Amino acid sequence: MTDFLAAHGYDPGPTQSPGLAGAIAGALATVPATAALSVFGSLGVEAAILDLSVLQTLAAGVAAMALAGGAYGRLFRRAANDKAGGWLFGAAFGFVLWTGGAVMVLPILGDGRIPAGRAAIGLYVALVLWGATAGALFPFVHRRLRRDPDLASRSAARAVGPSAAAVDGSRRRR
């Protein structure tokens, strides 16, 4: 199965950067997630558990979500570029982050308490919303970062040789 996936382009090439695209999409996706945390009052609870100010908690959250976005890009690779299903991959990844991060890691980093009630719901909504947003943004961010190895051959309108044949052949409908 892995040979089949590798033969058909599962692995990103050297000109693609799924980790960087994921980190940028993850950092951008913290905006709606932070809004959800604020609406549910989870941000203050999280700051109290970590014994940090709200601003420090926000800064740590942006850094953590950028790292998580990079992990999302590296884990899903080319599948993360799916414009139709990327949000669903991201929401599932956000759910996994919620189960691991909010439920297991947050008490270890803090004073042993976990968010409860409305704050816990807000944390869940924020992480799933973060994942769905990061997954939806990933293809657009990745497209901006990706370098095209055939750019030189396509930009040379008067190209000769094999690159000219490849350019003309790619435009022809079969």
CORNORZI-V761834 format. One record per residue. N is the residue number from 0. RES is the residue in one letter. SS is DSSP state (H for helix, E for strand, C for the rest). NEAR is the number of other C-alpha atoms within 12 Angstrom. D_CENTER is the distance of its C-alpha to the mean C-alpha in whole Angstrom. Layout:
BEGIN
n->N res->RES ss->SS near->NEAR d_center->D_CENTER
n->N res->RES ss->SS near->NEAR d_center->D_CENTER
END
This chain:
BEGIN
n->0 res->M ss->C near->8 d_center->25
n->1 res->T ss->H near->10 d_center->23
n->2 res->D ss->H near->10 d_center->26
n->3 res->F ss->H near->10 d_center->25
n->4 res->L ss->H near->14 d_center->22
n->5 res->A ss->H near->14 d_center->22
n->6 res->A ss->H near->11 d_center->25
n->7 res->H ss->C near->13 d_center->23
n->8 res->G ss->C near->15 d_center->20
n->9 res->Y ss->C near->20 d_center->17
n->10 res->D ss->C near->24 d_center->17
n->11 res->P ss->C near->25 d_center->15
n->12 res->G ss->C near->17 d_center->18
n->13 res->P ss->C near->11 d_center->19
n->14 res->T ss->C near->17 d_center->18
n->15 res->Q ss->C near->27 d_center->14
n->16 res->S ss->C near->32 d_center->12
n->17 res->P ss->H near->38 d_center->9
n->18 res->G ss->H near->30 d_center->8
n->19 res->L ss->H near->29 d_center->9
n->20 res->A ss->H near->39 d_center->7
n->21 res->G ss->H near->44 d_center->4
n->22 res->A ss->H near->34 d_center->6
n->23 res->I ss->H near->36 d_center->7
n->24 res->A ss->H near->44 d_center->5
n->25 res->G ss->H near->44 d_center->5
n->26 res->A ss->H near->35 d_center->8
n->27 res->L ss->H near->31 d_center->9
n->28 res->A ss->C near->40 d_center->8
n->29 res->T ss->H near->38 d_center->11
n->30 res->V ss->H near->26 d_center->13
n->31 res->P ss->H near->25 d_center->14
n->32 res->A ss->H near->34 d_center->13
n->33 res->T ss->H near->35 d_center->16
n->34 res->A ss->H near->22 d_center->18
n->35 res->A ss->H near->27 d_center->18
n->36 res->L ss->H near->35 d_center->19
n->37 res->S ss->H near->26 d_center->22
n->38 res->V ss->H near->19 d_center->23
n->39 res->F ss->H near->25 d_center->23
n->40 res->G ss->C near->26 d_center->25
n->41 res->S ss->H near->34 d_center->22
n->42 res->L ss->H near->36 d_center->21
n->43 res->G ss->H near->28 d_center->25
n->44 res->V ss->H near->32 d_center->25
n->45 res->E ss->H near->41 d_center->22
n->46 res->A ss->H near->31 d_center->24
n->47 res->A ss->H near->26 d_center->27
n->48 res->I ss->H near->27 d_center->26
n->49 res->L ss->H near->28 d_center->25
n->50 res->D ss->C near->21 d_center->28
n->51 res->L ss->C near->21 d_center->26
n->52 res->S ss->C near->17 d_center->26
n->53 res->V ss->H near->23 d_center->24
n->54 res->L ss->H near->17 d_center->23
n->55 res->Q ss->H near->18 d_center->22
n->56 res->T ss->H near->27 d_center->20
n->57 res->L ss->H near->27 d_center->18
n->58 res->A ss->H near->20 d_center->18
n->59 res->A ss->H near->21 d_center->17
n->60 res->G ss->H near->36 d_center->14
n->61 res->V ss->H near->27 d_center->12
n->62 res->A ss->H near->21 d_center->13
n->63 res->A ss->H near->24 d_center->12
n->64 res->M ss->H near->38 d_center->9
n->65 res->A ss->H near->30 d_center->8
n->66 res->L ss->H near->26 d_center->9
n->67 res->A ss->H near->38 d_center->7
n->68 res->G ss->H near->47 d_center->4
n->69 res->G ss->H near->33 d_center->6
n->70 res->A ss->H near->31 d_center->8
n->71 res->Y ss->H near->42 d_center->5
n->72 res->G ss->H near->41 d_center->6
n->73 res->R ss->H near->26 d_center->9
n->74 res->L ss->H near->22 d_center->10
n->75 res->F ss->H near->30 d_center->9
n->76 res->R ss->H near->33 d_center->10
n->77 res->R ss->H near->33 d_center->12
n->78 res->A ss->H near->29 d_center->12
n->79 res->A ss->H near->44 d_center->8
n->80 res->N ss->H near->37 d_center->10
n->81 res->D ss->C near->23 d_center->12
n->82 res->K ss->C near->24 d_center->13
n->83 res->A ss->C near->17 d_center->15
n->84 res->G ss->C near->23 d_center->13
n->85 res->G ss->H near->31 d_center->9
n->86 res->W ss->H near->30 d_center->10
n->87 res->L ss->H near->28 d_center->12
n->88 res->F ss->H near->35 d_center->9
n->89 res->G ss->H near->43 d_center->7
n->90 res->A ss->H near->30 d_center->10
n->91 res->A ss->H near->26 d_center->12
n->92 res->F ss->H near->35 d_center->9
n->93 res->G ss->H near->37 d_center->10
n->94 res->F ss->H near->25 d_center->13
n->95 res->V ss->H near->22 d_center->13
n->96 res->L ss->H near->32 d_center->12
n->97 res->W ss->H near->30 d_center->15
n->98 res->T ss->H near->19 d_center->17
n->99 res->G ss->H near->18 d_center->17
n->100 res->G ss->H near->27 d_center->16
n->101 res->A ss->H near->37 d_center->18
n->102 res->V ss->H near->26 d_center->21
n->103 res->M ss->H near->18 d_center->21
n->104 res->V ss->H near->21 d_center->20
n->105 res->L ss->H near->29 d_center->21
n->106 res->P ss->H near->22 d_center->25
n->107 res->I ss->H near->16 d_center->25
n->108 res->L ss->H near->20 d_center->24
n->109 res->G ss->C near->23 d_center->26
n->110 res->D ss->C near->18 d_center->29
n->111 res->G ss->C near->18 d_center->29
n->112 res->R ss->C near->22 d_center->28
n->113 res->I ss->C near->28 d_center->26
n->114 res->P ss->C near->34 d_center->25
n->115 res->A ss->C near->20 d_center->27
n->116 res->G ss->C near->14 d_center->28
n->117 res->R ss->H near->21 d_center->26
n->118 res->A ss->H near->27 d_center->24
n->119 res->A ss->H near->28 d_center->23
n->120 res->I ss->H near->27 d_center->22
n->121 res->G ss->H near->32 d_center->20
n->122 res->L ss->H near->40 d_center->18
n->123 res->Y ss->H near->34 d_center->17
n->124 res->V ss->H near->32 d_center->17
n->125 res->A ss->H near->38 d_center->14
n->126 res->L ss->H near->44 d_center->12
n->127 res->V ss->H near->35 d_center->12
n->128 res->L ss->H near->37 d_center->12
n->129 res->W ss->H near->49 d_center->9
n->130 res->G ss->H near->47 d_center->7
n->131 res->A ss->H near->36 d_center->9
n->132 res->T ss->H near->40 d_center->8
n->133 res->A ss->H near->51 d_center->4
n->134 res->G ss->H near->49 d_center->5
n->135 res->A ss->H near->33 d_center->8
n->136 res->L ss->H near->37 d_center->7
n->137 res->F ss->H near->49 d_center->6
n->138 res->P ss->H near->34 d_center->9
n->139 res->F ss->H near->24 d_center->11
n->140 res->V ss->H near->32 d_center->9
n->141 res->H ss->H near->36 d_center->10
n->142 res->R ss->H near->24 d_center->13
n->143 res->R ss->H near->18 d_center->14
n->144 res->L ss->H near->21 d_center->14
n->145 res->R ss->C near->24 d_center->15
n->146 res->R ss->C near->15 d_center->19
n->147 res->D ss->C near->18 d_center->21
n->148 res->P ss->C near->14 d_center->24
n->149 res->D ss->C near->16 d_center->26
n->150 res->L ss->H near->15 d_center->26
n->151 res->A ss->H near->16 d_center->29
n->152 res->S ss->H near->21 d_center->31
n->153 res->R ss->H near->22 d_center->30
n->154 res->S ss->H near->14 d_center->31
n->155 res->A ss->C near->17 d_center->34
n->156 res->A ss->C near->15 d_center->36
n->157 res->R ss->C near->14 d_center->40
n->158 res->A ss->C near->16 d_center->38
n->159 res->V ss->C near->14 d_center->41
n->160 res->G ss->C near->12 d_center->40
n->161 res->P ss->H near->12 d_center->37
n->162 res->S ss->H near->21 d_center->35
n->163 res->A ss->H near->20 d_center->37
n->164 res->A ss->H near->18 d_center->37
n->165 res->A ss->H near->20 d_center->34
n->166 res->V ss->H near->22 d_center->33
n->167 res->D ss->H near->19 d_center->36
n->168 res->G ss->H near->13 d_center->35
n->169 res->S ss->H near->14 d_center->31
n->170 res->R ss->H near->11 d_center->33
n->171 res->R ss->C near->9 d_center->35
n->172 res->R ss->C near->6 d_center->35
n->173 res->R ss->C near->5 d_center->36
END
